[in-house]
Amino acid sequence: MPEMRFHVRWPDGQREACYSPSLVIKEHFGVGETYAVVDFVARSRAALTIASARVEARYGFPCSLALGQLARIEARATALSATPDARVTVEAFEE
């Protein structure tokens, strides 16, 4: 499976390279686009769940790396929940 990283900038300016075991991320995000934190989490959840399911269909078990990445995104978003109008920017895709 083609894995990739999607590089994001969080509302506090911190950058993160997020992992996906599938290119499905490209169907949910656009480079240079910004998303409200809630929307970013929802899109990440959808894409990483699909990616993990693809791994499971091929190898017989879900992708723990994708699910771990989702957990990190959700935790980061929770920490930013008090920031009004917080937005996440997708800066790049790396295949």
N, C-alpha and C positions, 0 to 999 in steps of 0.2 A: 504494500500500500504506500502511496506517496504521502509522506508526512510533510508538515510545514510548520512554520512559526508565523504568528501575526503579531506585529510590533504595535504596541499601544502606548499612549501618553495619558496618564490619569489626571484628574482635575488639579491635583497638587503639583503637577509637573513631573512626577516620577514616571520613568519609562519602564516598560516590561515587555519581554519577549515571551509570548504565550504559545504553548504547544498544541498542535492538533495532529492526530494520526491520519487525517484525510484533508483533501482540498476543499471539502464542503464549506469551509469557513468563507471562501470567496463568494459563495451564494448568499451569505448573510451580512457581509460587511463590504465596504468599499474603501480603498486607500484614499486618505485625505478627508474622509467623512468623520463627522463628530456625532456622537449619540448621547442622549441623556443616560445617566448611569443605569436607571431602571431598564431602559430599552437595550442597552449594551449587555446587561446581565441576561435578559430574556433571549436575545439573539445568540449569545454565547451558549446558554443552556440548550437551545434548540440545535445549534450546529454541533456542539461537542457530544450531545446525546446521540445524534445521527452518526457522528464519526465513531463513537464507541460501539454502536450497534453494527456498523460495518465491520469493525474488527471482530466482533463476536460472531457475525455471520461467516467470516472467513476462517477464524482460528478457534472458535468454540468458547471464547471467554471475552468479556467486555474489556475495554482498554482502561487500565487503572491510571495511566498517565493523563488521558483525556479527562477522566472523572476527577483526578487530583487537580488538574488545571481549573476545572469548573469550580471546585471547592475554594481555590485560592481567589478566583475572580469574585465569587460570592462574598467571601470574607472581606476582601478589599472594598467591595461596594457597601457592605454593612458599615465599615469604618467611615465611609464618606457620606452616609445617609443624612447627616446633619448639615451638609453643605448644600445650600439652595442652588438650583440650576447647574449642578455639577454635570460635566460632560466629559466623555472619553473620546479621544481621537485615535483612529486607526492610521498609523503612520506608514506601514509597509507590510508586504507579504514576503516571506522568504521560503523558497522551496528547496 
